[in-house]
Amino acid sequence: MLQANNKREFGDFKRDRCFEILGFDVIIDDKYKPWLLEINFMPAFHCASPVDKIIKSGVIIESFHLTNIDLETKE
């Protein structure tokens, strides 16, 4: 029943997929306590360093995996 409702509301799951990536800015204090500074609904994906490229590439690749998008066939 839930799948039928989702198909009616959101289209064919095999063809139509959508997702949103949010960017969480966190700072860690001297006691290792994390503090949330802000949440970005349109995080930047340009890379300023090799570490930045590794992290952001992983986020994009894993996002495609979560939506079952095949990166080779683009389906």
MOPAC internal coordinates of N, CA, C and O (Angstrom, degrees):
PM7 1SCF
backbone

  N    0.0000 0     0.00 0     0.00 0    0    0    0
  C    1.4563 1     0.00 0     0.00 0    1    0    0
  C    1.5253 1   111.26 1     0.00 0    2    1    0
  O    1.2310 1   120.49 1   134.03 1    3    2    1
  N    1.3434 1   116.66 1   -45.97 1    3    2    1
  C    1.4564 1   120.14 1   179.97 1    5    3    2
  C    1.5222 1   111.10 1   -63.04 1    6    5    3
  O    1.2310 1   120.45 1   138.93 1    7    6    5
  N    1.3294 1   116.75 1   -41.07 1    7    6    5
  C    1.4566 1   119.93 1   179.19 1    9    7    6
  C    1.5238 1   110.94 1   -63.26 1   10    9    7
  O    1.2310 1   120.22 1   138.85 1   11   10    9
  N    1.3206 1   117.18 1   -41.15 1   11   10    9
  C    1.4624 1   120.26 1   179.01 1   13   11   10
  C    1.5313 1   110.53 1   -62.24 1   14   13   11
  O    1.2310 1   119.94 1   137.88 1   15   14   13
  N    1.3259 1   117.72 1   -42.12 1   15   14   13
  C    1.4651 1   120.66 1   178.12 1   17   15   14
  C    1.5231 1   111.10 1   -64.24 1   18   17   15
  O    1.2310 1   120.61 1   137.28 1   19   18   17
  N    1.3331 1   116.44 1   -42.72 1   19   18   17
  C    1.4647 1   119.57 1   179.52 1   21   19   18
  C    1.5231 1   111.13 1   -64.25 1   22   21   19
  O    1.2310 1   120.46 1   140.50 1   23   22   21
  N    1.3264 1   116.72 1   -39.50 1   23   22   21
  C    1.4615 1   119.47 1   179.69 1   25   23   22
  C    1.5196 1   110.61 1   -63.93 1   26   25   23
  O    1.2310 1   120.74 1   139.43 1   27   26   25
  N    1.3210 1   116.19 1   -40.57 1   27   26   25
  C    1.4609 1   119.78 1   179.22 1   29   27   26
  C    1.5292 1   110.65 1   -65.90 1   30   29   27
  O    1.2310 1   120.27 1   138.77 1   31   30   29
  N    1.3132 1   117.09 1   -41.23 1   31   30   29
  C    1.4563 1   120.51 1  -174.90 1   33   31   30
  C    1.5293 1   112.95 1   -81.73 1   34   33   31
  O    1.2310 1   120.18 1   145.42 1   35   34   33
  N    1.3284 1   117.26 1   -34.58 1   35   34   33
  C    1.4583 1   119.85 1  -170.73 1   37   35   34
  C    1.5223 1   114.67 1  -116.92 1   38   37   35
  O    1.2310 1   119.35 1  -178.93 1   39   38   37
  N    1.3156 1   118.85 1     1.07 1   39   38   37
  C    1.4525 1   120.44 1   179.10 1   41   39   38
  C    1.5156 1   112.10 1    90.55 1   42   41   39
  O    1.2310 1   121.16 1    11.05 1   43   42   41
  N    1.3167 1   115.39 1  -168.95 1   43   42   41
  C    1.4611 1   122.59 1  -178.54 1   45   43   42
  C    1.5171 1   109.71 1   -79.08 1   46   45   43
  O    1.2310 1   120.45 1   -62.29 1   47   46   45
  N    1.3338 1   116.74 1   117.71 1   47   46   45
  C    1.4660 1   120.33 1  -177.52 1   49   47   46
  C    1.5209 1   112.96 1   -62.56 1   50   49   47
  O    1.2310 1   119.36 1   153.69 1   51   50   49
  N    1.3273 1   118.83 1   -26.31 1   51   50   49
  C    1.4592 1   120.76 1   179.49 1   53   51   50
  C    1.5207 1   111.44 1   -72.87 1   54   53   51
  O    1.2310 1   120.36 1   156.65 1   55   54   53
  N    1.2977 1   116.91 1   -23.35 1   55   54   53
  C    1.4589 1   120.56 1  -175.94 1   57   55   54
  C    1.5275 1   111.91 1  -111.06 1   58   57   55
  O    1.2310 1   119.98 1   137.67 1   59   58   57
  N    1.3115 1   117.65 1   -42.33 1   59   58   57
  C    1.4605 1   121.94 1  -174.34 1   61   59   58
  C    1.5279 1   109.81 1  -104.20 1   62   61   59
  O    1.2310 1   120.65 1   -62.32 1   63   62   61
  N    1.3227 1   116.36 1   117.68 1   63   62   61
  C    1.4651 1   120.87 1   178.08 1   65   63   62
  C    1.5286 1   108.17 1  -133.85 1   66   65   63
  O    1.2310 1   121.34 1   -33.71 1   67   66   65
  N    1.3036 1   115.04 1   146.29 1   67   66   65
  C    1.4563 1   118.33 1   174.84 1   69   67   66
  C    1.5131 1   108.48 1  -147.64 1   70   69   67
  O    1.2310 1   120.77 1   -25.58 1   71   70   69
  N    1.3077 1   116.14 1   154.42 1   71   70   69
  C    1.4485 1   122.57 1   177.37 1   73   71   70
  C    1.5227 1   107.99 1  -160.81 1   74   73   71
  O    1.2310 1   120.92 1   -12.09 1   75   74   73
  N    1.2923 1   115.85 1   167.91 1   75   74   73
  C    1.4584 1   121.20 1   178.89 1   77   75   74
  C    1.5125 1   108.58 1  -134.83 1   78   77   75
  O    1.2310 1   120.69 1   -44.60 1   79   78   77
  N    1.3089 1   116.29 1   135.40 1   79   78   77
  C    1.4583 1   121.87 1   177.16 1   81   79   78
  C    1.5296 1   107.43 1  -103.46 1   82   81   79
  O    1.2310 1   120.90 1   -52.78 1   83   82   81
  N    1.3090 1   115.89 1   127.22 1   83   82   81
  C    1.4616 1   121.71 1   177.52 1   85   83   82
  C    1.5214 1   109.10 1  -108.18 1   86   85   83
  O    1.2310 1   120.70 1   -33.45 1   87   86   85
  N    1.3136 1   116.28 1   146.55 1   87   86   85
  C    1.4602 1   121.20 1   176.95 1   89   87   86
  C    1.5241 1   109.90 1  -106.67 1   90   89   87
  O    1.2310 1   120.54 1   -56.62 1   91   90   89
  N    1.3235 1   116.57 1   123.38 1   91   90   89
  C    1.4616 1   122.01 1   179.49 1   93   91   90
  C    1.5218 1   108.70 1  -104.26 1   94   93   91
  O    1.2310 1   120.14 1   -59.34 1   95   94   93
  N    1.3290 1   117.33 1   120.66 1   95   94   93
  C    1.4572 1   122.02 1   175.98 1   97   95   94
  C    1.5178 1   108.41 1   -97.16 1   98   97   95
  O    1.2310 1   121.31 1   -59.62 1   99   98   97
  N    1.3249 1   115.11 1   120.38 1   99   98   97
  C    1.4594 1   121.70 1  -175.41 1  101   99   98
  C    1.5236 1   108.52 1  -128.62 1  102  101   99
  O    1.2310 1   120.53 1   -38.14 1  103  102  101
  N    1.3025 1   116.60 1   141.86 1  103  102  101
  C    1.4575 1   122.14 1   173.32 1  105  103  102
  C    1.5325 1   107.38 1  -120.52 1  106  105  103
  O    1.2310 1   120.61 1   -34.74 1  107  106  105
  N    1.3166 1   116.45 1   145.26 1  107  106  105
  C    1.4626 1   121.64 1  -179.48 1  109  107  106
  C    1.5223 1   108.34 1  -112.42 1  110  109  107
  O    1.2310 1   120.66 1   -53.11 1  111  110  109
  N    1.3331 1   116.34 1   126.89 1  111  110  109
  C    1.4625 1   119.68 1  -177.02 1  113  111  110
  C    1.5313 1   111.10 1   -82.32 1  114  113  111
  O    1.2310 1   120.95 1     3.30 1  115  114  113
  N    1.3306 1   115.78 1  -176.70 1  115  114  113
  C    1.4716 1   120.72 1  -175.77 1  117  115  114
  C    1.5252 1   113.38 1   -68.99 1  118  117  115
  O    1.2310 1   120.25 1   168.94 1  119  118  117
  N    1.3246 1   117.12 1   -11.06 1  119  118  117
  C    1.4736 1   121.18 1   175.95 1  121  119  118
  C    1.5217 1   110.61 1  -103.30 1  122  121  119
  O    1.2310 1   120.57 1  -166.87 1  123  122  121
  N    1.3449 1   116.52 1    13.13 1  123  122  121
  C    1.4675 1   124.33 1   178.95 1  125  123  122
  C    1.5291 1   113.23 1    65.51 1  126  125  123
  O    1.2310 1   120.95 1  -154.46 1  127  126  125
  N    1.3188 1   115.79 1    25.54 1  127  126  125
  C    1.4537 1   120.45 1   175.82 1  129  127  126
  C    1.5330 1   108.59 1   -90.57 1  130  129  127
  O    1.2310 1   119.99 1   -54.51 1  131  130  129
  N    1.3470 1   117.62 1   125.49 1  131  130  129
  C    1.4647 1   119.32 1   179.02 1  133  131  130
  C    1.5330 1   111.59 1   -79.21 1  134  133  131
  O    1.2310 1   121.15 1   -37.95 1  135  134  133
  N    1.3167 1   115.40 1   142.05 1  135  134  133
  C    1.4603 1   122.46 1   176.79 1  137  135  134
  C    1.5209 1   108.26 1  -126.03 1  138  137  135
  O    1.2310 1   120.73 1   -54.49 1  139  138  137
  N    1.3277 1   116.20 1   125.51 1  139  138  137
  C    1.4532 1   121.16 1   178.04 1  141  139  138
  C    1.5228 1   108.90 1   -77.49 1  142  141  139
  O    1.2310 1   120.62 1   -58.40 1  143  142  141
  N    1.3310 1   116.41 1   121.60 1  143  142  141
  C    1.4644 1   120.85 1   179.38 1  145  143  142
  C    1.5228 1   111.81 1   -90.32 1  146  145  143
  O    1.2310 1   120.90 1   132.57 1  147  146  145
  N    1.3423 1   115.88 1   -47.43 1  147  146  145
  C    1.4593 1   119.74 1   179.76 1  149  147  146
  C    1.5221 1   109.57 1  -164.84 1  150  149  147
  O    1.2310 1   121.31 1   -16.24 1  151  150  149
  N    1.3131 1   115.11 1   163.76 1  151  150  149
  C    1.4555 1   122.54 1   174.01 1  153  151  150
  C    1.5227 1   106.91 1  -121.40 1  154  153  151
  O    1.2310 1   120.96 1   -55.42 1  155  154  153
  N    1.3270 1   115.77 1   124.58 1  155  154  153
  C    1.4597 1   121.69 1  -178.92 1  157  155  154
  C    1.5197 1   109.65 1   -99.79 1  158  157  155
  O    1.2310 1   120.41 1   -51.83 1  159  158  157
  N    1.3262 1   116.83 1   128.17 1  159  158  157
  C    1.4560 1   119.34 1   178.80 1  161  159  158
  C    1.5276 1   111.53 1   -86.49 1  162  161  159
  O    1.2310 1   119.74 1   169.88 1  163  162  161
  N    1.3242 1   118.11 1   -10.12 1  163  162  161
  C    1.4675 1   122.67 1   174.93 1  165  163  162
  C    1.5292 1   109.17 1  -135.45 1  166  165  163
  O    1.2310 1   119.74 1  -108.00 1  167  166  165
  N    1.3497 1   118.10 1    72.00 1  167  166  165
  C    1.4618 1   119.70 1  -177.83 1  169  167  166
  C    1.5326 1   111.45 1   -67.36 1  170  169  167
  O    1.2310 1   121.11 1   -31.03 1  171  170  169
  N    1.3186 1   115.48 1   148.97 1  171  170  169
  C    1.4623 1   120.81 1   178.81 1  173  171  170
  C    1.5248 1   109.93 1   -76.69 1  174  173  171
  O    1.2310 1   120.56 1   -37.93 1  175  174  173
  N    1.3213 1   116.53 1   142.07 1  175  174  173
  C    1.4583 1   120.66 1   178.37 1  177  175  174
  C    1.5236 1   112.56 1  -115.67 1  178  177  175
  O    1.2310 1   119.89 1  -169.14 1  179  178  177
  N    1.3380 1   117.81 1    10.86 1  179  178  177
  C    1.4606 1   117.92 1   172.79 1  181  179  178
  C    1.5338 1   107.99 1   -73.29 1  182  181  179
  O    1.2310 1   120.63 1   -27.51 1  183  182  181
  N    1.2987 1   116.40 1   152.49 1  183  182  181
  C    1.4660 1   120.70 1  -173.40 1  185  183  182
  C    1.5246 1   110.50 1  -114.45 1  186  185  183
  O    1.2310 1   121.17 1   -54.78 1  187  186  185
  N    1.3235 1   115.37 1   125.22 1  187  186  185
  C    1.4572 1   121.28 1  -178.84 1  189  187  186
  C    1.5308 1   112.65 1   -98.84 1  190  189  187
  O    1.2310 1   120.12 1   169.92 1  191  190  189
  N    1.3294 1   117.38 1   -10.08 1  191  190  189
  C    1.4639 1   120.91 1  -178.86 1  193  191  190
  C    1.5211 1   109.48 1  -153.99 1  194  193  191
  O    1.2310 1   120.20 1   -15.01 1  195  194  193
  N    1.3312 1   117.23 1   164.99 1  195  194  193
  C    1.4756 1   119.47 1   177.09 1  197  195  194
  C    1.5249 1   112.93 1   -60.49 1  198  197  195
  O    1.2310 1   119.80 1   143.07 1  199  198  197
  N    1.3297 1   117.98 1   -36.93 1  199  198  197
  C    1.4634 1   121.18 1   178.52 1  201  199  198
  C    1.5243 1   109.69 1   -66.32 1  202  201  199
  O    1.2310 1   120.41 1   138.43 1  203  202  201
  N    1.3124 1   116.82 1   -41.57 1  203  202  201
  C    1.4635 1   122.40 1   177.26 1  205  203  202
  C    1.5313 1   110.31 1   -57.63 1  206  205  203
  O    1.2310 1   120.46 1   136.28 1  207  206  205
  N    1.3299 1   116.72 1   -43.72 1  207  206  205
  C    1.4664 1   121.07 1  -179.88 1  209  207  206
  C    1.5258 1   111.02 1   -64.16 1  210  209  207
  O    1.2310 1   119.80 1   137.92 1  211  210  209
  N    1.3088 1   117.98 1   -42.08 1  211  210  209
  C    1.4622 1   121.84 1   179.43 1  213  211  210
  C    1.5298 1   110.39 1   -61.61 1  214  213  211
  O    1.2310 1   120.57 1   131.94 1  215  214  213
  N    1.3191 1   116.52 1   -48.06 1  215  214  213
  C    1.4703 1   120.82 1  -177.43 1  217  215  214
  C    1.5250 1   111.46 1   -65.36 1  218  217  215
  O    1.2310 1   120.29 1   130.39 1  219  218  217
  N    1.3265 1   117.06 1   -49.61 1  219  218  217
  C    1.4647 1   120.52 1  -175.81 1  221  219  218
  C    1.5262 1   111.76 1   -69.92 1  222  221  219
  O    1.2310 1   119.63 1   144.35 1  223  222  221
  N    1.3192 1   118.31 1   -35.65 1  223  222  221
  C    1.4667 1   120.61 1   175.69 1  225  223  222
  C    1.5207 1   109.95 1   -62.63 1  226  225  223
  O    1.2310 1   120.39 1   138.39 1  227  226  225
  N    1.3262 1   116.87 1   -41.61 1  227  226  225
  C    1.4662 1   121.08 1   178.26 1  229  227  226
  C    1.5154 1   112.26 1   -61.97 1  230  229  227
  O    1.2310 1   120.49 1   139.82 1  231  230  229
  N    1.3153 1   116.67 1   -40.18 1  231  230  229
  C    1.4700 1   120.61 1   178.91 1  233  231  230
  C    1.5258 1   110.49 1   -62.32 1  234  233  231
  O    1.2310 1   120.54 1   135.39 1  235  234  233
  N    1.3193 1   116.58 1   -44.61 1  235  234  233
  C    1.4665 1   120.37 1  -178.71 1  237  235  234
  C    1.5247 1   110.80 1   -67.11 1  238  237  235
  O    1.2310 1   120.07 1   133.89 1  239  238  237
  N    1.3239 1   117.47 1   -46.11 1  239  238  237
  C    1.4674 1   121.03 1  -179.79 1  241  239  238
  C    1.5246 1   110.84 1   -61.73 1  242  241  239
  O    1.2310 1   119.85 1   134.41 1  243  242  241
  N    1.3264 1   117.89 1   -45.59 1  243  242  241
  C    1.4663 1   120.78 1  -179.95 1  245  243  242
  C    1.5233 1   111.90 1   -65.85 1  246  245  243
  O    1.2310 1   120.15 1   148.37 1  247  246  245
  N    1.3285 1   117.32 1   -31.63 1  247  246  245
  C    1.4700 1   120.45 1   176.32 1  249  247  246
  C    1.5240 1   110.51 1   -63.21 1  250  249  247
  O    1.2310 1   120.49 1   138.23 1  251  250  249
  N    1.3290 1   116.67 1   -41.77 1  251  250  249
  C    1.4658 1   119.83 1   176.81 1  253  251  250
  C    1.5248 1   110.83 1   -65.70 1  254  253  251
  O    1.2310 1   120.00 1   140.42 1  255  254  253
  N    1.3278 1   117.60 1   -39.58 1  255  254  253
  C    1.4644 1   120.20 1   178.21 1  257  255  254
  C    1.5312 1   110.98 1   -62.93 1  258  257  255
  O    1.2310 1   119.89 1   138.59 1  259  258  257
  N    1.3239 1   117.82 1   -41.41 1  259  258  257
  C    1.4605 1   121.08 1  -179.78 1  261  259  258
  C    1.5251 1   112.78 1   -63.08 1  262  261  259
  O    1.2310 1   120.48 1   150.31 1  263  262  261
  N    1.3119 1   116.68 1   -29.69 1  263  262  261
  C    1.4618 1   120.29 1  -179.85 1  265  263  262
  C    1.5234 1   111.99 1   -93.81 1  266  265  263
  O    1.2310 1   120.30 1  -174.24 1  267  266  265
  N    1.3358 1   117.03 1     5.76 1  267  266  265
  C    1.4648 1   123.26 1  -179.48 1  269  267  266
  C    1.5306 1   112.69 1    60.03 1  270  269  267
  O    1.2310 1   120.33 1  -145.99 1  271  270  269
  N    1.3188 1   116.97 1    34.01 1  271  270  269
  C    1.4564 1   120.73 1   175.89 1  273  271  270
  C    1.5220 1   108.05 1   -88.94 1  274  273  271
  O    1.2310 1   120.72 1   -54.82 1  275  274  273
  N    1.3269 1   116.23 1   125.18 1  275  274  273
  C    1.4594 1   121.50 1   178.84 1  277  275  274
  C    1.5349 1   107.62 1   -82.82 1  278  277  275
  O    1.2310 1   120.45 1   -63.42 1  279  278  277
  N    1.3279 1   116.75 1   116.58 1  279  278  277
  C    1.4516 1   120.55 1  -176.05 1  281  279  278
  C    1.5349 1   112.50 1   -69.42 1  282  281  279
  O    1.2310 1   120.06 1   158.17 1  283  282  281
  N    1.3228 1   117.48 1   -21.83 1  283  282  281
  C    1.4637 1   120.79 1   179.81 1  285  283  282
  C    1.5244 1   111.48 1   -78.95 1  286  285  283
  O    1.2310 1   120.42 1   133.40 1  287  286  285
  N    1.3273 1   116.80 1   -46.60 1  287  286  285
  C    1.4727 1   120.28 1  -176.55 1  289  287  286
  C    1.5246 1   112.46 1   -97.37 1  290  289  287
  O    1.2310 1   120.84 1   170.25 1  291  290  289
  N    1.3521 1   116.00 1    -9.75 1  291  290  289
  C    1.4676 1   122.31 1  -178.28 1  293  291  290
  C    1.5234 1   111.48 1    61.20 1  294  293  291
  O    1.2310 1   120.45 1  -145.81 1  295  294  293
  N    1.3447 1   116.74 1    34.19 1  295  294  293
  C    1.4601 1   122.01 1   177.72 1  297  295  294
  C    1.5104 1   109.58 1  -120.15 1  298  297  295
  O    1.2310 1   120.10 1   180.00 1  299  298  297

